[in-house]
Amino acid sequence: MSSYERKKSILEQLHIYGKVEITELSEALSVSPMTIRRDLDLLEKQKKLIRTHGGAVLPQALINEQSFASKAGSAVEEKKQIALEAVSLVKPNMTVLLDSGTTTLEIARLLKNNVPATVITNDIQIAAELMDSHLEVIIIGGRLQNDVGALFGSLAENTLRNMHVDLFFMGAHAIHSAFGITAPTLEKAAVKQEMIKTAEKVVLVADSSKFHQKAFSKVCDLDFVTTVITDRYISEEIRKSYEEYVDIVIAK
């Protein structure tokens, strides 16, 4: 079988199954795993697939920003489970930074009746949730994204540069083993980058639908994150592939 025929066969399998494995392709096409790796690398350069640990998947469209109302109704139980796991990491008198998002909003709801702490956020929904709590709440300021409730821009970034926190719970639009953590806009990515710099520990909170996705702007590589907390619906295959880069905790 020629190189052209082999690559054609690989792409046919990809379009049928959505993913391919090096070991299976090696056996099916009667060539070495190294040959398959070279084929996959070449096809990735041609933007016909995305390499993963042990294989490849079809390229997917970029994840776009959704309104708060749209996000609030998705994966509700999963977000509550993730929040419960996340709150167990908060110790008395910690300073906790909460990224904007519906998963971090669930964390805020649980923190209301948790240990004393200082909560810093760039999310007006989170700030409103904590208005009647015993917690000290700091809003970083910035330009408001009206349909989402997030604050960003130079004011937010400059404020964060003067802060230091014990724990940062970062939300995610998209997580990918090759592209890292990405956000829909440059402004969103910039705020998250400053948040990461403030923190002793960075915990990514993301339901399983966010994995193997990518958005427009790079936030960071996975090794900037201490731990990822996700839900039990993440596949074993995806979990194992990401555990090479970061500690994965499954919320029960």
N, C-alpha and C positions, 0 to 999 in steps of 0.2 A: 504493500500500500504506500502510495506517495505521500509526501508531507502535505500537499494540498488536500488529498482525499482524507487524510487523518484529521486535519483541522475542520474540514467540512463535516465529518462524522461527529467530532466533539461538539460543534455548534448545533447540530441536529439534536443530539442528546440534551444539550442545554435547553433548547426551546421546547422539548417534550417534558422534561422533568424539572426545569428551573435551576438545577445544580448538577455538578458532576464531581466524582471523586477520582483522584489520581490512581489509586490502586485498582479500581474497577475499570478505568479506561486502559490502563496498562495491560490487564488481562484480556479485555475485549478486543483490543487492537494489536495484541501480540508484540508490544514494544516495551522498552524499559521505562520505569517511572521517571527517570531523568529526561527521556525523550518527551514524555507527556508534560513534564514541568516546563520544558523549553517551548513546547507548543502553546501552553497556557500563557506563559509570559509574553510571547509574541502576540497572541490574540488580545491580551490585556492592553498592550501598547497600541493596538489598533482600535481600542475602546469597544471591543465586541463582548467582553466579559470582565468580571472583577475577580481577582484571585482571592481565595480564602485559604485558611489552614487546611491542607490536604485536598484542595480542589478548586472549584470556581463556581460563581453564580452569575446570572444575567444582570447587566446593569439595570438600576432602577431609577425612576424619576426622583428629583430632589424633593425633600420634604419642605412644604411651605408653612408659614405661620397660620395658626387657627385662632379664632376669637376665643375669649374666655368662656363664653356660653357654649361653644362647640366642644372645647376641651373638657369642660366640667362634667359633661354627660358621658364621657368615654372611660372605660376601664375603672369604674368607680370603686368596686370592691378591691381590685388589685392595688389601687393607690392607697386605700385605707390600710391594707396589710403591710405595704411598704412603709407607710408612715409609722405604724406601730413598731416595726423593727427599728426604724431610724431613731425614734424617741428614746429607745433603750440606751442609746449612746450618749445622751445628754445627762451630764452630772451637775450637781448643785453649783450655782454661781458661775456657770460657764457663760461665755459670750458666743452666741450662735448666729451665724449669717444664713438667712433663708433667701434663696434665689426666687425669682418670680415663677409662678406656675401652679397648676392645680394639685400636683403631688405635694409640693412644699406647703400649700394651703392646708392640706390634711395634716401635715406635721404641726403646723401652727395651732390647729384645733386641739390636738392632743397636748401640746405644750401648755395650754391654758390651765390645765389641772395637773401639771407636772411639777418638777422642782423649780426653785427660784432661778432665774436666768435673765440675761440681757439678750434681746432679739433684735438684730439689724436686718432690714429688708429693703428691696427696691420694688416692692409690690404693694399697691394700695389696698388690694383685697385682703392681703395678709395683715396689714396694719389695722384695717377696720375690724377684722376678726379678733384682734388682740386688744382692742380698745378697753374692754371691760375685764381684762385679766390682771393678775398680780405682777406680771412681767414688766420689766423696763423695755420700752420699744423705741427704736431709732429708725427713722426713714431716711435713706441716703439722699433723696432729692433727685432732680433731673427732669428731662422731658418725658411727658406721659404718652404712652402708646394707648390711645383711647379705648379701643375695643378689647384690649388685653389686660390693662391695668399695671403694666410694667413701666418702671422709670429707667431711663438710660441717657446717654450723652455725656458731654465733657464734665458737667457738674457732678453727675453720679461717679464718673471715673476718678475725678480729683478728690472727692470725699473719701472714696475707698482707699486711696493712696495714703491717707492719714490714719488708717485703722489697722488693728490686729485682732483676730478672732481665734477662738479655740477650735471651732468646728464650722465648716461650710457645707450646707446641704445644697448641692447643685442639681437643678433640673436639666433635662436633656430633650432636645428636639430629635436628635439622631445620634446613634453610636455605631461606629464601624471599626472593625479590627485593623483595616488598612488606613482609613482616613481619620480615625480618632473621633473626637466629639465635635459636632458641628452645629451651627445655629443658622436661622434663616436670613439674618442680616449682619453686616459688619458691625453695626452698633451693638447688637445683642452679644455678639462674640467678644467685643472689646470690654464690655462690662463684666462678663463672666471671667475674662482673663485677669482683670483687676481683682475680682473676688477671690480667685485662686491664690493670688499673691498674698492676700491678707491672712490666709488660714494656716493654722498648724496642721489641720487634717481636713481633707476634701472627700466628702462622701457623695457619690452620684446616686440619685434616686430616680429610677426610670422603670416603667412597666415594660414587659417583654416585647411589645410592639415596636419599641424604639430601636431595637437591635438590628444590625445589618442594614441600616438606613443612612442616608447622608443628606445634609442640607448645604446651603450655599457657602457659609463662612466658617473657617476652622477656628475652634476654640482652643483645643489642646490635644496632645496625644494621650493615650490611655494611662501612660505611666505617671502623669501628673495627679492621678486620682488614687486615693488610698484604698477605697472600697466602693463597690457598686452594689446597691440593694435593688433587687428586682423581684418579680412575682414568680409563682410556681409554674406558670405556663411557658416559661422559656424552655426551648428544646434542649435535650441533653447534648446534642451536637454543637449547638451554638454556645452553650455554657462552657463546654470543654475548650472550644476554640478561643474564647475570651479569657479563660483562666490562665492562659500563657502570659497575659499582659497585666491582669489586675485581679484582686481578690473579689470573688462573686459571692454575695450572701443572698440566699433565697428566703423571702418572707413567707412565713407559714400562715 
